[in-house]
Amino acid sequence: MIGNKPMTTPADIEARLPYHDLREWMARADALGELRTVTGASWEEDIGLAADAVIRVDDGPAVLFDEVPGCPKGFRVLINAFAGKRRNMTLGFPEHLTKQELSQAFFDHYIKVQRRLPHVVVDDGPVFENVLTGDDIDVTRFPTPKWHADDGGRYIGTGCFCVTIDPEERWINVGTYRAMVQDKKSVSLLFVPGKHAYMHRKKYFDKGQPMPVALVVGSDPMSFFVGGTEFPYGVCEFDVVGGLRGTPVEVVRGKVTGLPIPANAEIVLEGFLTQDQRAVEGPFGEWTGYYAGGASEQPTLDIRAIYHRNDPIILGVPPLGAGSDEMARYRAIMRSAMLKHELASAGVPDVTQVWCHEVGASRLLHGIGIKQRYPGHARQAGTLASTCGSVVYGCKFVIVVDDDIDVSNLDQLIWAMLTRCDPETSIEILRKMRTSPADPRVTPDQRKTQDITNSRVVVDACRPFEWFDKYPKVNAPSPEVVRKAHEKFGYLLD
């Protein structure tokens, strides 16, 4: 049960995840009435404009762009996968669950249980319907949009992931890193320091070796969401997806690198990164809502092969910033569940709710609800939360509140902070913490020295444990009064 709503068993959850590729997912979204098709939109401007119009709306449709001028017939782009009723469908849960209930269900069935199913190698798959090598390689044929007006180029990699392998430990990483088209045979990849692919690349470059990479720019949404979530070092995200689905991910070996790639992927670019082959990457409109990272020289993927299905589809997930967007929505659900698990694993008792707020791209602001058990409980929860692996990158504010507050409700969270926090005694500041180059508050001098760090605030917005019983009583109605009011006068809101 979640609240008074019936939940399902793990077997029921798996039965709700029959889709194994983007096309099956699209059929499910279409059956929900949440897939629209637009023909004739340009990659130069129109697709980016449409993204800005529909992605910011919480229940906006998924949109498939077809017949893009200047591109081969049948080459398509899909945007806005995670919104409306389809967000619950995408994760395999009933559509009646609220976002907080969806995150709790994801925690109960997928994170707390930690199911993993190793991927399996198969001989062939739809991704090999078209194999392009040599002079046939031309990444500019795909309808790659210019997502924002001031972007430095066309970004084929937004709803994408890179498959890499550690050259020493031999574990596979599947991670999301943006990719900008440079020319027909190369794209630049931005690997941020501290990310797993960056660690892999450093090992290759330190050895003077090229780094094999397979860039998947069209996949089912579940695989992309997992690739963009902070699973621990050494964990292969393909195996996480297999655990979520209850069936192993089928992969084929890349014909150039031998890396595993989803057999039913839409588009894959395969090749190598080298130390000396670089190009200017960026700027790009980032998840913070700024062009903070600017432009820089980054290694480019020397594409040795392109694989794609007939009528291939790019999955587009452009960050918009300045409020909720698709990226913030899916990360809020998954990251909140992961942070709750990390706090429990660290020994913090009675964490009742966690929410990584969409307004901060599910990175900058986090609410933690606890049932206080001892003095210092709130500070313990907040300090640990600000350094957990799922949120340490870019975190700025952690607000810890009592369990009478719905931490996913921004108004309630801020109300608790304003009325239960004393600025002098209730706030802790942590310094020199890991942040992101996308953080616009990183100073120019810090950027010159690659000091990509920030400070962060832990706010104890709980009623003081020592005089909890003497704190003024709230005048908010009890759940029973809310229920009674709704039953009696809810018709006035219809």
C-alpha positions as CSV (number, residue, x, y, z in Angstrom):
1,M,0.0,0.0,0.0
2,I,1.0,3.6,-0.6
3,G,-1.3,5.7,1.7
4,N,-4.7,4.2,1.1
5,K,-4.0,3.2,-2.5
6,P,-3.2,-0.4,-3.4
7,M,0.3,-1.1,-4.8
8,T,1.4,-4.0,-6.8
9,T,3.8,-6.9,-6.3
10,P,7.2,-6.9,-8.0
11,A,5.8,-9.4,-10.5
12,D,3.0,-7.0,-11.3
13,I,5.5,-4.2,-11.8
14,E,7.5,-6.3,-14.3
15,A,4.3,-7.1,-16.2
16,R,3.8,-3.3,-16.7
17,L,7.2,-2.9,-18.4
18,P,6.7,-4.9,-21.6
19,Y,8.5,-2.3,-23.8
20,H,12.1,-3.1,-24.6
21,D,12.9,-0.3,-27.1
22,L,11.8,3.2,-28.0
23,R,9.2,2.0,-30.5
24,E,7.4,-0.2,-28.1
25,W,7.4,2.7,-25.6
26,M,6.0,5.0,-28.2
27,A,3.1,2.6,-28.8
28,R,2.3,2.6,-25.1
29,A,2.4,6.4,-25.0
30,D,0.2,6.6,-28.1
31,A,-2.3,4.2,-26.4
32,L,-2.5,6.7,-23.5
33,G,-3.3,9.4,-26.0
34,E,0.0,11.3,-25.2
35,L,1.9,11.1,-28.4
36,R,1.7,13.8,-31.1
37,T,3.4,13.9,-34.5
38,V,4.7,17.0,-36.2
39,T,5.9,17.0,-39.8
40,G,8.0,19.5,-41.6
41,A,9.6,21.2,-38.5
42,S,13.2,22.4,-39.1
43,W,16.2,21.2,-37.1
44,E,17.6,24.8,-37.3
45,E,14.9,26.3,-35.1
46,D,11.5,24.7,-35.0
47,I,12.3,21.6,-33.0
48,G,14.0,23.7,-30.3
49,L,11.1,26.1,-30.2
50,A,8.6,23.2,-29.8
51,A,10.7,21.7,-27.0
52,D,10.6,25.0,-25.1
53,A,6.8,25.1,-25.5
54,V,5.8,21.6,-24.5
55,I,8.6,20.3,-22.1
56,R,7.9,22.9,-19.4
57,V,4.3,21.8,-19.1
58,D,4.0,19.0,-16.6
59,D,1.4,17.1,-18.7
60,G,2.6,18.1,-22.1
61,P,2.6,15.4,-24.8
62,A,5.5,13.5,-26.2
63,V,6.2,14.8,-29.7
64,L,7.6,13.0,-32.7
65,F,9.1,15.1,-35.4
66,D,9.0,13.5,-38.9
67,E,9.9,14.7,-42.4
68,V,12.5,17.1,-41.2
69,P,13.6,19.3,-44.1
70,G,17.0,18.4,-45.5
71,C,17.1,14.9,-43.8
72,P,16.4,11.5,-45.3
73,K,12.7,10.5,-45.2
74,G,11.9,8.6,-42.0
75,F,14.7,10.0,-39.9
76,R,13.0,11.3,-36.8
77,V,13.3,13.0,-33.3
78,L,11.3,12.4,-30.2
79,I,11.0,14.8,-27.2
80,N,9.3,15.0,-23.8
81,A,9.1,11.3,-22.8
82,F,8.7,11.9,-19.1
83,A,5.5,13.8,-18.4
84,G,1.8,13.2,-18.1
85,K,0.5,9.7,-17.3
86,R,3.3,8.1,-19.3
87,R,5.9,8.9,-16.6
88,N,4.3,6.3,-14.4
89,M,4.0,3.9,-17.3
90,T,7.7,4.4,-18.2
91,L,8.7,3.3,-14.7
92,G,6.2,0.5,-14.6
93,F,3.7,1.8,-12.0
94,P,-0.1,2.6,-12.0
95,E,-1.0,6.0,-13.3
96,H,-2.9,7.1,-10.1
97,L,0.3,7.5,-8.1
98,T,1.4,11.1,-7.3
99,K,5.0,12.0,-7.9
100,Q,6.0,11.5,-4.2
101,E,4.2,8.1,-4.3
102,L,5.9,7.2,-7.5
103,S,9.3,7.9,-6.0
104,Q,8.4,5.9,-2.9
105,A,7.3,3.0,-5.2
106,F,10.5,3.2,-7.1
107,F,12.4,3.1,-3.8
108,D,10.4,0.1,-2.5
109,H,10.6,-2.0,-5.6
110,Y,13.8,-1.1,-7.3
111,I,16.3,0.7,-5.0
112,K,15.8,-1.0,-1.6
113,V,15.8,-4.4,-3.2
114,Q,18.8,-3.6,-5.5
115,R,17.9,-6.2,-8.2
116,R,20.5,-6.6,-10.9
117,L,20.3,-8.9,-14.0
118,P,23.5,-9.2,-16.1
119,H,23.1,-8.2,-19.7
120,V,23.4,-10.9,-22.3
121,V,25.2,-10.8,-25.6
122,V,23.3,-11.8,-28.8
123,D,24.5,-12.2,-32.3
124,D,22.3,-9.7,-34.1
125,G,19.7,-7.0,-33.6
126,P,17.7,-4.3,-35.3
127,V,20.5,-1.8,-34.6
128,F,22.5,-3.5,-37.4
129,E,19.8,-3.0,-40.0
130,N,22.1,-0.3,-41.4
131,V,25.9,-0.4,-40.9
132,L,27.9,2.6,-42.2
133,T,31.7,2.7,-42.4
134,G,34.4,4.6,-44.3
135,D,33.1,7.2,-46.7
136,D,29.5,6.4,-45.9
137,I,29.9,7.8,-42.4
138,D,27.9,11.1,-42.2
139,V,26.5,12.0,-38.8
140,T,25.1,15.3,-40.3
141,R,22.4,13.2,-42.1
142,F,20.4,12.8,-38.9
143,P,17.9,15.5,-37.9
144,T,20.0,16.8,-35.0
145,P,18.4,20.0,-33.6
146,K,20.0,23.2,-32.5
147,W,18.2,23.1,-29.2
148,H,18.8,26.7,-27.9
149,A,19.3,29.9,-29.9
150,D,22.8,30.5,-28.5
151,D,24.2,27.0,-28.6
152,G,27.6,26.5,-30.2
153,G,26.3,23.8,-32.5
154,R,23.9,20.9,-33.0
155,Y,23.6,18.5,-30.1
156,I,22.9,15.0,-31.2
157,G,23.6,13.7,-27.7
158,T,21.1,14.9,-25.1
159,G,18.8,11.9,-24.5
160,C,21.9,9.7,-25.0
161,F,24.5,7.6,-23.2
162,C,28.0,6.5,-23.7
163,V,29.2,2.9,-23.3
164,T,32.8,2.7,-22.0
165,I,34.9,0.1,-20.3
166,D,37.5,0.6,-17.6
167,P,40.9,-0.4,-19.2
168,E,42.1,-1.9,-15.9
169,E,39.1,-3.2,-14.0
170,R,37.1,-4.1,-17.1
171,W,33.7,-2.9,-15.9
172,I,31.2,-1.4,-18.2
173,N,29.8,2.1,-17.6
174,V,26.7,3.5,-19.2
175,G,26.6,7.2,-18.6
176,T,24.9,10.3,-20.0
177,Y,27.3,13.0,-21.5
178,R,26.3,15.6,-24.0
179,A,27.6,15.3,-27.6
180,M,27.9,18.1,-30.2
181,V,28.3,17.4,-33.9
182,Q,31.6,18.7,-35.3
183,D,31.6,17.4,-38.8
184,K,30.5,14.3,-40.8
185,K,32.8,12.0,-38.9
186,S,33.2,13.4,-35.4
187,V,31.3,14.6,-32.4
188,S,32.7,16.2,-29.2
189,L,31.9,14.6,-25.9
190,L,31.9,16.5,-22.6
191,F,33.1,14.3,-19.7
192,V,33.0,16.2,-16.5
193,P,35.7,15.5,-13.9
194,G,34.6,13.0,-11.3
195,K,32.2,11.2,-13.6
196,H,32.8,7.6,-14.4
197,A,33.6,8.1,-18.1
198,Y,36.0,10.8,-17.2
199,M,37.8,8.3,-14.9
200,H,37.9,5.8,-17.7
201,R,39.3,8.3,-20.2
202,K,42.0,9.5,-17.9
203,K,43.2,5.9,-17.5
204,Y,43.4,5.4,-21.3
205,F,45.1,8.8,-21.9
206,D,47.6,8.2,-19.0
207,K,48.6,5.0,-20.8
208,G,48.8,6.8,-24.1
209,Q,46.0,4.7,-25.5
210,P,42.8,5.6,-27.5
211,M,39.6,5.2,-25.6
212,P,36.9,3.1,-27.2
213,V,33.4,4.6,-27.0
214,A,29.9,3.7,-28.3
215,L,27.5,6.6,-28.2
216,V,23.8,5.6,-28.2
217,V,21.6,8.5,-29.3
218,G,18.4,6.7,-29.6
219,S,17.2,4.3,-26.9
220,D,14.2,3.5,-24.8
221,P,13.6,6.1,-22.0
222,M,14.3,3.7,-19.2
223,S,17.8,3.0,-20.4
224,F,18.5,6.7,-20.8
225,F,17.1,7.6,-17.3
226,V,19.3,5.0,-15.7
227,G,22.3,6.2,-17.6
228,G,21.7,9.7,-16.3
229,T,21.4,8.7,-12.7
230,E,24.3,8.3,-10.2
231,F,24.7,4.6,-9.7
232,P,27.8,3.6,-7.8
233,Y,31.3,3.1,-9.2
234,G,31.7,-0.3,-10.8
235,V,28.0,-0.9,-11.5
236,C,26.9,-1.5,-15.1
237,E,23.7,0.4,-15.8
238,F,22.6,-2.2,-18.3
239,D,22.3,-4.7,-15.4
240,V,20.3,-2.1,-13.4
241,V,17.9,-1.8,-16.4
242,G,17.6,-5.6,-16.5
243,G,16.7,-5.7,-12.8
244,L,14.1,-3.0,-13.3
245,R,12.5,-4.9,-16.2
246,G,12.9,-8.3,-14.8
247,T,14.6,-9.5,-18.0
248,P,18.2,-9.0,-19.1
249,V,19.1,-6.3,-21.6
250,E,20.2,-7.9,-24.9
251,V,23.3,-6.4,-26.4
252,V,25.4,-6.9,-29.5
253,R,29.1,-6.3,-29.8
254,G,30.2,-3.2,-31.6
255,K,32.0,-4.3,-34.8
256,V,34.9,-1.8,-34.2
257,T,35.4,-1.7,-30.4
258,G,33.6,-4.8,-29.2
259,L,31.7,-2.7,-26.7
260,P,28.2,-3.9,-25.8
261,I,25.4,-1.9,-27.3
262,P,21.7,-2.4,-27.0
263,A,20.6,-4.8,-29.8
264,N,17.4,-2.7,-30.3
265,A,19.0,0.8,-30.1
266,E,18.0,3.3,-32.7
267,I,21.3,5.0,-33.5
268,V,24.9,4.2,-32.3
269,L,28.1,6.0,-33.1
270,E,31.2,3.9,-32.5
271,G,34.8,5.0,-32.4
272,F,37.7,6.3,-30.4
273,L,38.7,9.3,-28.3
274,T,42.4,10.3,-28.4
275,Q,44.4,12.8,-26.4
276,D,45.3,15.0,-29.3
277,Q,42.1,15.0,-31.4
278,R,40.1,17.9,-30.0
279,A,37.7,20.6,-31.0
280,V,35.8,23.4,-29.4
281,E,32.7,22.1,-27.6
282,G,29.9,24.5,-26.5
283,P,28.4,26.6,-25.3
284,F,25.3,24.8,-24.5
285,G,22.1,25.9,-22.6
286,E,22.6,23.9,-19.4
287,W,20.4,22.4,-16.7
288,T,21.0,25.4,-14.4
289,G,19.4,27.7,-17.0
290,Y,22.7,29.4,-18.0
291,Y,25.5,29.1,-20.5
292,A,27.8,28.8,-17.5
293,G,30.2,26.2,-18.8
294,G,31.0,28.2,-21.9
295,A,33.1,26.7,-24.7
296,S,36.2,24.6,-24.3
297,E,38.4,22.2,-26.2
298,Q,37.2,18.6,-25.7
299,P,38.3,15.3,-27.2
300,T,36.2,14.3,-30.2
301,L,34.9,10.9,-31.1
302,D,36.5,9.7,-34.3
303,I,33.5,7.8,-35.7
304,R,34.6,4.5,-37.3
305,A,31.0,3.1,-37.7
306,I,27.4,4.2,-37.5
307,Y,24.7,1.7,-36.9
308,H,21.0,2.6,-37.1
309,R,17.6,1.0,-37.5
310,N,15.4,1.7,-40.5
311,D,13.7,5.0,-40.0
312,P,15.9,5.8,-36.9
313,I,14.8,8.1,-34.0
314,I,16.9,10.5,-32.0
315,L,15.8,10.7,-28.3
316,G,16.0,14.4,-27.4
317,V,16.1,15.5,-23.8
318,P,17.3,19.1,-23.9
319,P,17.8,20.9,-20.5
320,L,15.8,24.1,-20.2
321,G,16.6,25.3,-16.7
322,A,14.8,28.1,-14.9
323,G,12.2,25.7,-13.5
324,S,10.9,22.2,-14.1
325,D,11.6,20.3,-17.3
326,E,11.7,16.7,-18.4
327,M,15.2,16.1,-17.1
328,A,14.3,17.6,-13.7
329,R,11.1,15.5,-13.5
330,Y,12.7,12.1,-14.0
331,R,15.7,12.9,-11.8
332,A,13.4,14.0,-9.0
333,I,11.7,10.6,-9.0
334,M,14.8,8.5,-9.2
335,R,17.3,10.7,-7.3
336,S,14.9,11.1,-4.3
337,A,14.6,7.4,-4.0
338,M,18.4,6.9,-4.3
339,L,19.1,9.6,-1.6
340,K,16.6,8.0,0.8
341,H,18.4,4.7,0.3
342,E,21.8,6.2,0.9
343,L,20.7,7.9,4.1
344,A,19.2,4.6,5.4
345,S,22.5,2.8,4.4
346,A,24.5,5.4,6.4
347,G,22.4,4.6,9.5
348,V,20.1,7.6,9.6
349,P,16.9,6.4,11.2
350,D,13.3,7.4,10.5
351,V,13.8,9.3,7.2
352,T,10.2,9.7,6.2
353,Q,10.4,11.6,2.9
354,V,13.0,12.8,0.5
355,W,12.5,15.2,-2.4
356,C,15.1,16.6,-4.9
357,H,13.3,19.6,-6.1
358,E,12.6,20.1,-9.8
359,V,13.1,23.9,-9.6
360,G,16.8,23.3,-8.9
361,A,17.0,20.7,-11.7
362,S,16.7,18.1,-8.9
363,R,20.3,18.9,-8.0
364,L,20.4,22.2,-6.2
365,L,17.7,21.9,-3.5
366,H,16.8,18.8,-1.4
367,G,14.1,18.4,1.2
368,I,14.5,15.7,3.9
369,G,11.6,14.8,6.2
370,I,12.4,13.0,9.5
371,K,10.7,11.8,12.7
372,Q,13.1,13.2,15.3
373,R,14.5,10.6,17.6
374,Y,17.4,12.4,19.4
375,P,19.3,15.8,19.6
376,G,21.3,16.3,16.4
377,H,19.2,14.0,14.3
378,A,18.3,16.7,11.9
379,R,21.9,17.9,11.5
380,Q,23.1,14.3,10.9
381,A,20.5,13.8,8.2
382,G,21.2,17.1,6.5
383,T,25.0,16.9,6.6
384,L,25.1,13.3,5.3
385,A,22.5,14.1,2.6
386,S,24.6,17.0,1.3
387,T,27.6,14.6,0.6
388,C,25.8,11.4,-0.6
389,G,26.8,10.2,-4.0
390,S,23.5,10.8,-5.7
391,V,23.4,14.5,-4.9
392,V,26.9,15.7,-4.1
393,Y,27.4,17.0,-7.6
394,G,26.0,20.5,-7.6
395,C,24.1,20.4,-4.3
396,K,23.6,23.8,-2.7
397,F,20.7,23.6,-0.2
398,V,19.4,20.8,2.1
399,I,16.4,21.6,4.3
400,V,15.5,19.1,7.0
401,V,12.0,19.2,8.3
402,D,9.6,17.3,10.7
403,D,7.5,14.5,9.3
404,D,4.3,16.7,9.3
405,I,5.7,18.5,6.2
406,D,5.3,17.2,2.6
407,V,8.9,17.8,1.4
408,S,7.8,17.6,-2.2
409,N,5.5,20.6,-1.7
410,L,7.8,23.6,-2.1
411,D,5.4,25.9,-0.3
412,Q,5.3,23.7,2.7
413,L,9.1,23.2,2.7
414,I,9.8,26.9,2.6
415,W,7.1,27.6,5.2
416,A,8.8,25.2,7.6
417,M,12.2,26.8,7.0
418,L,10.8,30.3,7.6
419,T,8.9,29.4,10.8
420,R,11.1,26.7,12.4
421,C,14.6,27.9,11.5
422,D,16.6,30.4,13.4
423,P,19.2,31.8,11.0
424,E,21.9,32.1,13.6
425,T,21.7,28.7,15.2
426,S,19.9,26.5,12.6
427,I,22.2,26.8,9.6
428,E,25.5,25.0,8.8
429,I,27.7,25.9,5.9
430,L,30.0,23.3,4.3
431,R,32.8,24.6,2.1
432,K,35.0,23.3,-0.8
433,M,32.4,20.7,-1.9
434,R,32.1,19.2,-5.4
435,T,29.9,21.1,-7.8
436,S,29.4,21.3,-11.6
437,P,30.9,23.5,-14.3
438,A,27.3,24.4,-15.1
439,D,27.0,26.2,-11.8
440,P,26.9,29.9,-12.8
441,R,28.2,30.9,-9.3
442,V,31.6,29.3,-9.9
443,T,33.9,32.3,-10.2
444,P,36.1,33.1,-13.3
445,D,39.2,32.6,-11.1
446,Q,38.0,29.2,-10.0
447,R,37.4,28.2,-13.6
448,K,40.9,29.2,-14.6
449,T,42.4,26.9,-11.9
450,Q,39.8,24.1,-12.4
451,D,38.6,24.6,-8.8
452,I,35.0,23.5,-9.5
453,T,33.8,23.6,-5.9
454,N,31.1,25.4,-4.0
455,S,29.7,25.8,-0.5
456,R,26.4,24.4,0.6
457,V,23.9,25.1,3.3
458,V,22.3,22.6,5.7
459,V,19.2,24.1,7.3
460,D,17.7,22.5,10.4
461,A,14.1,23.5,9.9
462,C,12.7,21.1,12.5
463,R,11.1,22.1,15.7
464,P,13.9,22.1,18.3
465,F,14.2,18.6,19.8
466,E,14.9,19.9,23.3
467,W,11.6,21.8,23.5
468,F,9.6,20.1,20.8
469,D,6.5,19.7,23.0
470,K,6.5,23.4,23.8
471,Y,6.6,24.6,20.2
472,P,3.5,26.5,19.2
473,K,0.8,24.3,17.8
474,V,0.2,24.6,14.0
475,N,-3.2,25.8,12.9
476,A,-3.2,23.6,9.8
477,P,-6.1,21.1,9.6
478,S,-5.5,17.5,10.4
479,P,-5.8,14.9,7.6
480,E,-9.2,13.9,9.0
481,V,-10.4,17.5,8.7
482,V,-9.0,17.8,5.2
483,R,-10.8,14.6,4.2
484,K,-14.1,15.8,5.8
485,A,-13.8,19.2,4.1
486,H,-13.2,17.6,0.7
487,E,-16.1,15.2,1.1
488,K,-18.5,18.0,2.1
489,F,-17.4,20.9,-0.1
490,G,-15.1,19.5,-2.7
491,Y,-17.8,20.0,-5.3
492,L,-17.1,23.7,-5.2
493,L,-13.8,23.1,-6.9
494,D,-15.3,21.2,-9.8
